[in-house]
Amino acid sequence: MAQLLIKNADEISLVHELTGLCTVGRHLDNTIVLDDVSVSGHHAELFMHNGDYLLKDLFSSNGTFVNGSRILIRQLKDGDQIRFGHIDAAVSMETAPEPPAPGIPPPLLNEPADQE
């Protein structure tokens, strides 16, 4: 599952799973609330379309940027660097590995060879 990683001073301060429509902005009715004056009340939205995650700027005052370029709408890829006003974020498309099925032990690594 894709995640939006919100950064604060180069450290991740918030991780948000991207499911359905996610709105980003300063107002409390957003899915992801960023309490910063550089972020518009309703700044941007993230959503899935045809299997791809898209980021759309909602005509914000200070803009939405992906990898340093101001965007109106952009398909997101793993590792993309996003900026909402002065707030930095990143996209992670990494998915957690599936846990083993109940009752089935995980495979052993470096199994010892038979010694006779």
Order of alpha helices (4+ residues) and beta strands (2+ residues): beta-beta-beta-beta-beta-beta-beta-beta-beta-beta-beta
